[in-house]
């Protein structure tokens, strides 16, 4: 029996989005079919969680894109910068 262990990458960043400081939580998906994707979640004004996935390799690779609030879509350039930085830090480790 062979065991495969993969390092889990998860982190949080504070960003100003929608006029408020919000905590975005990131987790890199390690499934072979999901390589290069990050699971992202953030709380809205009522405390409900907004959950979506971002692609590290494709700008604009986001699911589900239609149901995201405008303040999340406006923060996308900053979110892409964060996951690119995380990918570079991971390759250095």
N, C-alpha and C positions, 0 to 999 in steps of 0.2 A: 504494500500500500504506500502510495506516495502523497505527501502533503505539500501543498503549495501555499506559501504565506506571502501576502502582499501588504505593503505598508499602506496604511490608511492616511490620507491627507485631508485634514479638516482644519478650518480656521475661521475667525470672525473679523470683520472690519467695520468700522463706523464711517458712514458717509452721510453727507447732507443731501437729502432727497425729499422733494415735496415740501420744502421749507422747514424740515425737521431733521435732527440728527437721528439716524436709524442704524440698527445693527444688522448687517447682512452676514448670514452664516453660509459658509461654503464647505462642500464635501466632494472630493474627487471620486467619481464612479470608477470602480476598478474592474468591472465586468469586461471581458474581452470584446464584446460587441459594443460597449459603451466607452471605448478608449478615447480620452480627450474631452470628456463631458464632465461638467460640474453640476451638482445639485445645489441650488441656492434657495434659501428661505429668509423671509423678512416679515416683520409684523406691520400691519397697516394701522390706521388711526384708531380703530376699534379693538385692536389686539388680535385680530384674526391673522393667521399665517398665510402668506402668499408664497407659493412654492413653484419653482420652474427650474429648467435645466439650461445651461449655457455651454456652447461648444468652444473649446480652447483653440481649435484650428480654423473654424469657419466664422468670420465675422457675420453676424446676423443669424447664426445658428442658435435658435432659442425655441423652446417648447414649453408651454403653449403661448404663442406670441399674441394671440387675439385677446385673451382675457386679462392681460396685465394692465394695471393702472398706468396712467400717463407719467406719473412721477418715477415709476420703475423704468419705463422706456426711456425717459430723459437721462437716467443714471447709467444707461448701458455703456457708454464710452469708458466711464470710470470702472465699471464692473469688469470689462474686458481687460483693462490695464491691470487690475488686481489678479485675474486668473493667469495672465501672461507672466506676471512677476512670480506667482506661485509656481508655475511650470519651470521657470528658470532656476528658482531656488531648489526645487526638487531634483533637477538634473545635476546640480552642484553637490548635493548631499551624497 
